[in-house]
Amino acid sequence: MSQEIPKVVGVALLAGVVVGILLLSRPGPAPDGNPSPATVQPSAITGTDNAVAYSSMSREQLIAAVREKDAVISNTQVRLAGQDRDVQSLSAELVASEARVEIQMQHVAALEKAQPSGEDAIPEVDVEQRLADLSVAFDDAFAAGDGDAVMTILREMRGMGAEAYPVKVSMINQLLEDREGDNVLELRPRHMYRSMGRDPEFYQFALQSEDASGALRLAAVHAMRWRNDGGGTEIFVEQLQVETDERVIAALAEQLGRRPAGDDFGSDSVSAIVEALDREYENGETTEALLFALAATHSDFSKEALNQYAQTAISADVSESLEAALRMASSPMAGLGVTAVSPNTQAASIGLEKGDVIVSFDGKTVNRRRQLIGMVRAADPETAVTIEYYRDGELNEAEVYGGYIGVGIMSIGRSAEQ
């Protein structure tokens, strides 16, 4: 009996310590005098209940309870540390945002200095100074990696007319170089066209400018294709005669091939493409684009040029493209020329070949690329439909299903109203 007393006393003391710790760790009243949320829970245990509960525990149970409470405290400390890190991160973001705002305000100040007051036109004597101010603002924005400020400056230049074209060319050259490199400004392709605005005269200037980079001339070709007056054809022909960038040559050829049959696609245009073919003889990809441009026009001039070109000595790569172009040109109907066939697709399984001209899908005439793509996507993938296509002047049929056929296509001989 005498040996059990110290054990009882020890257990009682340990229980007292635990109860004291738990009582001290209990949340106190809220600052406004109201009880804290923990004290108003229906299932909360009062201090008296804690004392009774712990006094009835064995030594092992008390140790387990202490460890459980310690784990709760540790978890709380971890959460608090995480919240502290979040606060530090938000503070850093706030500092960075303030710095960006400061830079943007500097750009705005530069723009305001360059912007004329009111709605009065800028006197001619001030144009040179305004361009100089905008150039400084552009350099500062570019160096800071502020794409929004750069675009704002370019928008400011849209109303300045031809005087601003050389400066604008220099700026867009830098944007395109950045876009093809590190893309520090994080501008997307559509930003490039927005930077040029809707000024056809600038497109022409950029296309024909010796200072414009190949990337800018390429962008100008694609921008000019939206002109509705057909004025791009003559400019494309002129540029094709002197163009040296392979990408631009291919784009010019493609756009010339898009000219409707109703346009006056005469001998001058064909001559320009044939001259380009002679220059690009060793470049199979560019040569193919030029040959397909001739086939796409579906004109007597282009057919004659293709037949003449077929009589010259050509390499194997060029001969394949020439054969496909001749097939397209021989189609008696306008349609969609097959420029490529993907392996393991419906097109490959039904035997479509490069140079075939698709003229109908499910009984409906097709001669526009987007038209056929939309019809194929809308068709039932489990119900076969018939397509018709010409090969070497002969009409053929095949069955396909909706979804994806697997061909590259281009318009052949579109009518003027399309």
Secondary structure, DSSP 8 states (H G I E B T S, - for coil): -TTHHHHHHHHHHHHHHHHHHHHHHS----TTSS--GGGG-TT---HHHHHHHHHTS-HHHHHHHHHHHHHHHHHHHHHHHHHHHHHHHHHHHHHHHHHHHHHHHHHHHHHHHHS-STT----HHHHHHHHHHHHHHHHHHHHHT-HHHHHHHHHHTGGGGGGGHHHHHHHHHHHHHHHHTT-TT---HHHHHHHH-S-HHHHHHHHH-TTS-HHHHHHHHHHHTT-SSSTHHHHHHHHHTT---HHHHHHHHHHHHTS-TTS---HHHHHHHHHHHHHTTT-HHHHHHHHHHHHHH--HHHHHHHHHHHTS---HHHHHHHHHHHHHHT-SS-EEEEEEE-TTSHHHHHT--TT-EEEEETTEE--SHHHHHHHHHHS-TTS-EEEEEEETTEEEEEEE-SS---EEEEEES--TT-
